[in-house]
């Protein structure tokens, strides 16, 4: 991994994993530290643990922003034995608890062509389901620092969490906000995604540092622009469905490029027919 944490605000540090450009955020309080997301494999998580200990020796609490492999497959290594608390939205926790082999298989198939070494690593990685669940929101006290975990609604997945550090004016958005590429729509709810981003925007100020799931930290103007594109995409999907147009029609006109928009259109049509 060969990456270390960079402090982006007071005692809020971000590590950028170079292969998939996944962001891991470390929030340090007086008594405990909060680690947001745990990467893709036991090997990555072992390196991540060393990077954490180079910053702080505080006991860790973990948060998964959602159930995708690159954000939670390192849980078992980083939680330790006996495991430290691991928080996630209740639906993300259910997926990891009840369908770990499906998630592992899907991750392997996604990675095996372009990143075969990482695919092999995660195939042998033990998975740990979250131990604590969030329905709408939960506040954690790290000692002199309170952190909000909030589910802003369905968007990138059905079980996204954002992490707000109000005293540092930092918002960890997970894959609800993307900087290094277009949003990923494979498990998404594109008609509801704009509302989820609008919800997380209510936690921001003009100076908030927003940590996307992948890529460089961004400002609120970037998030507002992405919200506008997501809202346009949702409108195009609804209009095309009303006019009985094929999803490919959406892809020809939508933001984010033809392939992501086509995936979004298929997902949006499932939402409109009640099958998503």
N, C-alpha and C positions, 0 to 999 in steps of 0.2 A: 504493500500500500504506500509506503514511503511518504506519508503525509502527516503533518502535525496540526494541532489546533491553532487558530488565529483568533485573537480577542477582537470582537466586533463591537462590543459595548461593555460596560462595567461588569466584569466577571461573567460574561457570556461569550463563549468560544465556539467557533465553527471549524470542523474538519471536513475538507472536501475530498472524498474518495475519488481517485483519478479515472478509474476504468469506466464507471457508469455515471460519474459526476454526482454521486449521492452526497447530500449534506447530513452531517451528524452535529447536533448542537449540545454543548455542555454548559449547564447553568449552575454556578457555584453559590451556595449559601453559607451561612456561618456554621451550620451543623451538618448539612447534607449537600449532595450534588445531584442534579437531574440530568440524565443522558437521554436525549431525544433521538431515537432510532439506533439500530445496532448492526446494520449492514447485512451482507448476504451469506456469510459462511463462518464456520468456526475459525478458520485461518484468518479471515479478515477481522473477526471479532477479537482474536488474540492480539493482533497488532493494535487494534483500537483500544483495548484495555491498557496497553502500555502507554499509548498516547494520552489517555485519560490520566493515568498516574503521574505523567510528567507535568500535569497541570495541578492536580489536587489529590489529596489522600482521603477526602471526605467519603463517607458511605454513599453508595449510589442508589438512586431510584431510577427505573427505566420507564420510558414512554415509547410506544409504537404509534406513529401517526396513522398507520393503516396496516393491512395484513399482507401486502406484497413483499416478496422475498427479500428485496434489497433494503427493506426498512426494519425487518424483524427476525431474520433467520439467525442472527448473532445473539439472540436473547439468552440462550442457555449458558454460553461462555461468560457473558457480561453480568448475568444475575448471580452467578456463583452457586455454591452449595454450602448450606441451605440457601435457596434463592432469595435475593432481595426483591422488593415489590416491582412488578411490571404492570404498567397501566396501558389500557387501550379502550377504544369504544367497544361496547358489549358485542356488537356484530363481528368486529375484527377478532375479538377474543374467541368467539364461538367458531369462526372459521379455522383458527389455528388449533383449537382444542379438538374439534370434531373431524376436520378434513386435512390433517397435516400431509398425508401422502399425496392427495390431489394437488395441494399447493406445491409440494416438492416436485411432482411430476411435471406440472405446468411450467415451473421455473426452469427445470432442466431442459425441456423442449424449447423454451424461449432462448436459452443461452448456448445450447450445445454447438451451434454452427459458428457463431461469431466469437464466443468466449468459452471454448471447450474446457479450459483449465478451471474456470470458475464454476462451470456446470458440474464438473467432477467433484469439486470441493463441496458444493451445497448438497450434492446427492448423498454425501456421507456425514452431513451436519445434523446433530440432534436438535430437534425443535422444542422450544419451551413456550407454551401458551401463556398469555398474560394472566397474572394472579389477581388483578384488581380491574374492575370495569367501570366505564363512564357511560352514563345514559345521555345527559345533556352537558353538564359541566361539573367539575370537581376542582377545588382549590387545595394546593399542597403548600405546606410551610417548610421551607428548607432551612429555617433558622434566620430570622431577620430579613427574609425575602419570601414573598408569596407569589406563587405561579398558578395561573389558571389553565386548566385543560378543558377545551370546549369542542363539542360536536356542532358544527355550523349547519348541518344538514347534509343530504346526499349530494355528491359531486363526483370526484375522481373515483370513489367507491361509495358503498352504502355506510361505511363505518370510519369516516375520516375524523381525525382530531387535529386541532391547532393548539399551540402552546403559547400563551401570552405571558411575557415578563414585564409587567407594567413599570417597575421602578427603573428598568433599563431601556424602556420603549422599544422592545424587540418582540416580533411576532414570528413564530416558527409555523409556516403554513403547510408543511408537507407537500404532497403532490397536487394540492388544490391550486398552487401557483407553480409555474415552471419557467425557468429562465434559459436553460441550455438547449431546449428544443420545444416542440409543440406539446400541449397537454396530451396525456395518454388516456384514450377513451374506451379501452377494451372492457373494463368493468364499470364503466361510468354511468351517470345519470345526467346526460347533457342538458336536459330541460330544467333540471333543478340546480345544476352547477352554478349558474349565475347568482342564484339566491344565496348559496353557500358562501361565495366570495363576497357578496354584499354584507353578509353577516360578519365575516371576519374583518372586513373594512371598518366596521363600527368599533373595533378594538384599536384602531390606529389613530395616530396624529400625523401632522405634516412631516414630522421628523422620524417616524418609525422606521426601523430597519426590519425588513421582511426577509426571512430565510426561506427560499423556495425548496422544494424537494430535491431539485437538481439544478446546478448552475450557481452563478454568483448571487450574493445578496442584492436585493433590489429595494427601491423606494416605493412610496405609496402611489406615485404617478404610474409606475410600471404596472402595479396591481390593478389600478383603475382602467388602464388601457386593455389589460387582459380580460378584465370583467366585461368591458364593452364588446370585445371580440366574442367572448362566450355568449353574451346576450344576443348578438347578431346571429351566431350559429344556431342558437335555440329558436330564434324567430324563423330562420330559413327552414329548419326542420319542421316546425309546425305548419308553415305555409305550404311546403312541398307535400306533407302528409295530407293536408286538407284538400289539395289539388290532385291527389292520387298520383303524384309524380314519383318516380323511382328514387331511391337514395342517392344514386349517382348524380342526379340533378343538383342535390345539395352540395356534393363534393366539388362541382364545377364552379360554384359561386362563393363558397364559404371561406372564412379565415382559417389559418393554420396549415393550409395545404390540402391537396386532394385526398391523400391516403388517410390522414387522421380524421378529416371531415367525413369521409365515407364510413369509417368505423363509428363515428359519432352519430351519423344519420341512422345507421342500423340500430344502434342502442336507443336513439330517440324514438324511432318507430315502435320499438318494443315497449318503451314507456307509454306511448300513446295508446297502445293496444292492451295495456295492463299486464304484459308478460315479462317485464324487466324486473 
